[in-house]
């Protein structure tokens, strides 16, 4: 049975903020980035361990993959894969309040 993908409210807010930021320069590129983020997220059940461990956490069940310059962070659970956030690649998790005490 394939794992379900659960996009947290915060991750969807992150994606919306990313789209708003990019759209200042190009609506087309904003749409492309958002589409690639969702496509990558939807493919996670096929190979959930394909992303690298998040360096700040060093937990084998918390992984990330890069889409352009954004980190799609996800947690592998038995029944599902939860996506708590999508942040810029230069940001450390400690700089994001919801990650300051890990997942």
C-alpha positions as CSV (number, residue, x, y, z in Angstrom):
1,X,0.0,0.0,0.0
2,X,1.4,3.4,-1.0
3,X,2.0,6.0,1.6
4,X,-0.2,9.0,1.5
5,X,1.3,12.5,1.2
6,X,0.2,15.0,3.8
7,X,1.0,18.6,3.0
8,X,0.8,20.6,6.3
9,X,-0.9,24.0,6.3
10,X,2.5,25.6,6.9
11,X,4.0,23.9,3.9
12,X,1.1,25.1,1.7
13,X,1.6,28.6,3.2
14,X,5.3,28.3,2.3
15,X,4.5,27.4,-1.3
16,X,2.1,30.3,-1.5
17,X,4.7,32.7,-0.2
18,X,7.3,31.4,-2.7
19,X,4.8,31.8,-5.5
20,X,4.0,35.4,-4.5
21,X,7.7,36.2,-4.3
22,X,8.6,34.8,-7.6
23,X,5.6,36.2,-9.4
24,X,6.9,39.7,-8.7
25,X,9.3,39.0,-11.5
26,X,7.5,36.3,-13.6
27,X,4.1,34.6,-13.2
28,X,5.3,31.9,-15.5
29,X,8.3,31.0,-13.4
30,X,6.2,31.1,-10.2
31,X,3.8,28.6,-11.7
32,X,6.7,26.4,-12.9
33,X,8.3,26.3,-9.4
34,X,5.0,25.5,-7.7
35,X,4.2,22.8,-10.2
36,X,7.7,21.2,-9.7
37,X,7.3,21.3,-5.9
38,X,4.0,19.5,-6.0
39,X,5.2,17.0,-8.6
40,X,8.2,16.1,-6.5
41,X,6.1,15.8,-3.4
42,X,3.7,13.5,-5.1
43,X,6.5,11.2,-6.2
44,X,7.9,10.7,-2.7
45,X,6.0,7.5,-2.0
46,X,7.8,5.9,-4.9
47,X,11.2,6.3,-3.3
48,X,10.8,7.9,0.1
49,X,14.4,7.6,1.1
50,X,15.7,9.3,-2.1
51,X,16.1,12.6,-0.4
52,X,19.1,13.3,1.9
53,X,18.9,13.4,5.7
54,X,18.3,17.0,6.9
55,X,21.8,17.9,8.1
56,X,20.5,20.0,11.0
57,X,18.5,17.1,12.4
58,X,20.5,14.0,11.5
59,X,17.3,11.9,11.7
60,X,17.1,9.2,9.0
61,X,13.3,9.6,8.8
62,X,13.4,13.4,8.2
63,X,14.7,14.1,4.7
64,X,14.8,16.8,2.1
65,X,15.0,17.3,-1.6
66,X,15.8,20.4,-3.5
67,X,13.5,21.9,-6.1
68,X,15.4,24.8,-7.7
69,X,16.7,26.6,-4.6
70,X,14.0,25.4,-2.2
71,X,14.2,22.6,0.4
72,X,11.1,20.4,0.5
73,X,11.4,18.9,3.9
74,X,9.5,15.7,4.7
75,X,9.1,13.1,7.4
76,X,8.7,9.4,6.6
77,X,6.1,7.7,8.8
78,X,4.7,4.2,8.6
79,X,1.4,5.2,7.0
80,X,2.2,8.5,5.4
81,X,4.8,11.1,4.4
82,X,4.3,14.4,6.0
83,X,5.6,17.6,4.5
84,X,6.0,20.2,7.3
85,X,7.7,22.9,5.2
86,X,9.3,24.2,2.0
87,X,12.0,26.8,2.7
88,X,14.7,28.5,0.8
89,X,17.9,26.4,0.5
90,X,20.0,29.0,2.2
91,X,17.9,29.0,5.4
92,X,18.8,26.8,8.3
93,X,15.9,25.1,10.1
94,X,16.9,26.9,13.3
95,X,15.8,30.2,11.6
96,X,12.3,28.8,11.1
97,X,10.2,28.8,14.3
98,X,8.3,25.6,13.7
99,X,11.5,23.7,13.2
100,X,13.4,25.1,16.2
101,X,12.5,22.1,18.4
102,X,12.8,19.6,15.5
103,X,9.8,17.8,14.1
